[in-house]
Amino acid sequence: MNELYGPWLTLSAAVPLAGAFWCGRQTVPERARKWSLLFCGLTLACTLLAWIDFVRLGSAQATEAWLTSGGRGEGWAIDALSAPLLPMAAVLYLLTSVATLRTKIRRFSFGWTLASEAIVVATLCCKAPWGVVALLAAGVVPPYLELRARRKPTTVYVVHMTAFVITLVGGWALVSLGDEQTVGAGWVAAPLLAAIFIRSGIAPFHCWMTDLFEHASFGTALLFVTPITGAYAAVRLVLPTAPIWVLHGIGIMALVSALHAAGMALVQHEARRFFCYLFLSNSALVLVGLDTANAIGLTGGLCVWLSIGIALAGFGLTLRTIESRHGRLSLDRFHGIYEHKPLMAAFFLLTGLASVGFPGTFGFVGNELLVEGAVETYPHIGIAVVVVAALNGIAVVKAYFTLFTGTRLVSSVQLGLGPREKTVVLAMAALIVAGGIYPQPAVQSRNHAAIELLRQRGRDVEPALAVRPGE
């Protein structure tokens, strides 16, 4: 296995972990915030260097020298799938910390945020199945501790996450102890499927996510769901060995959940619940891409993974910024805040439409590839994906008119954006637009990852199904 030029993977996980301990010792929230920004920035730099090294090596996967000598490189490595996911996760954590206003820093734990980032980055670096299981189980702890610290109800979250951990551990134990014949049996695959459905918020296991957005801070809930680690568990634990009927089951359940969540997003009366259902609907399409089992459809699903991770994170940060000035937002009445925040209104519309695949954004390419691959395999799935995008687009436009138009807001307090928030808005907008104008590098990266995943399943990929350079 090829070796990276530096220990970037280890540093990507170790830096935020060290930052969590250091920020936890700070008694002044503003000082903890400044240190958090430093550690998040260093983490982003390490993930970018790991990605650059991986591209320069041009191999299927790469690890670090100290692991290669011990024969443990297979379990801790970067490959075509995780290479762009690592900096994406680091960007989300950095921009969320930057966008946190001084009025909210006492409610937002920077130490636990860095600990959560260390777990997410380590999960995306890990390929050993039991390591993925352990890290996914550890990732549910920081949100629970925040709910306890805020004295909010934890029953719904605890019940679902306990069921997730039990089914995840039990499901992989059955797989690892079984032979080729038992792995294909329904009773072996059922626990793993249940774990993935719970973590991904697939209906009817989605109520924990709406409860989390209701009671946790918006930033914590946003960072817990936007990396879409449920899809990562599906790719690492299920996709390589599961029989085709298991993938069909994942795809059908995810598609039904996407349609259900899209319909629910249209009728929500509260902005946080609206965002939660919009995210559930779009993130379910990533699992739909796994069901296509061809290079084009799988490439589209992986592109959607990146696009909604960035777009919906920006969309959520927009709502979080508005909430910080106006409190919890109701969608039952017009707010008319466009005149106070025209830049935020434009960014709200850009990120919302990018998540549903509007032309000119990175989401457009991913959705087109997903629909093409789905239609080629199952025509009805392709039609349903288009319906989901249409419903979500209507919900986004409806929320835009409710929040920014319809009346004139009169306020004696300055409600405009601060320098930090403008930086976040411009950075996220640049990523979304640049990905739409020049999508080729990201599409090629996702296509390589899709081909490798199909080869792990023992499927030969026809050249016509792969995205060729310059296409």
PyMOL commands that set and color helices and strands:
alter all, ss='L'
color gray80, all
select helices_A, chain A and resi 8-24+29-57+65-68+82-98+102-104+110-125+129-138+141-149+155-177+180-183+186-200+207-215+218-225+229-238+244-266+271-292+295-326+342-355+362-377+379-404+419-437+440-456+463-465
alter helices_A, ss='H'
color red, helices_A
select strands_A, chain A and resi 2-3+61-63+78-79
alter strands_A, ss='S'
color yellow, strands_A
deselect
rebuild
show_as cartoon
